[in-house]
């Protein structure tokens, strides 16, 4: 009788240990909640934007953003901004 109880106890402990170990390998289930405004803003800031002059992709977070002729442009540097303004006068 004691052997059966001991085997059941050991199998239960083994099951719990294996379940805990494999939990780290699974992806979390999304609960369907909407993203907060700060999460949306962070994702938007991490978006890669192409510089219209040198065609380098830079994160919007560090890009130089200027409004030229009513349109917003993102540049990788001040030099690209100046070059763009000289090639496209308003």
N, C-alpha and C positions, 0 to 999 in steps of 0.2 A: 504494500500500500504506500509506504514511504517513497518507494522508487517512482511510482506514478506521479506523486505530488512533486517530487524533485525534478522529474523530466518535464512536467508541465511548467514549472517555475523557470527552469533553464530555457525552454523554448520561448516563453513569454519575454524573458530578458533578451534573448537573441533577436527576437522579432523587433523589440523596441530599439535596440542598438542599430539594426540594419535599416529600420525606417528612418531613424535620425541621420544616419550616414548618407542615405540616398536622397534625403530632402534637399541637401545642398545642390544636387545636380539638376533639380527640376526648376523650371521657370515659374515665377509667381503668377497666379491667376489674377487677371485684371477684374476689378470689381465693378467696372462700368461707370465709375465716377468721372466727371468732367475734370479736365486739367485746370489748375488754378491759373489766375491771370499772370502770376509771377513765373510759372512753368512755361506758359505760352510765350511770354516775353523773353525768357532765357533761350528757348528754342529759336525764336526769331532772331535774336542777337547772334546765335551760333551759325546762322545760315550763311553759306558761302556765296559771295557776290563777285561777279567778274568786273574787273576794271575795264572801262571802254577804250582805254588808250593802249595799255600794254597787255591786256587780256590775262592778267594774273588773277587768280581767285583768292580773295581775302575774306575772313570772317567779318560780318557786318559790325560786330562789336568793336573792331579796331580800324575799320575803314573810315576814310575821310569822306563825309557825306556833305554834298553841296547841292543847292537848288539852282539850276541854270535854265533860264527860259521857261520857268514854271514846272520843270521836271526834275526829279531827284536823281542824282548820280552818285555812285560810290567809287572812290579812288583809293589806290593802295598808298599813294604818297602825294605830297604837295606838288612835286614836279609833274606828275601825271595830270593833276588838276589844272595847272597853269598851261600845259601843252594842249589840253582839251579846250580850254577857254580860248586859246589863240587860234585853234583850228575851227572852232564853232562859235563865231561871234553872235551875240544875241540880237 
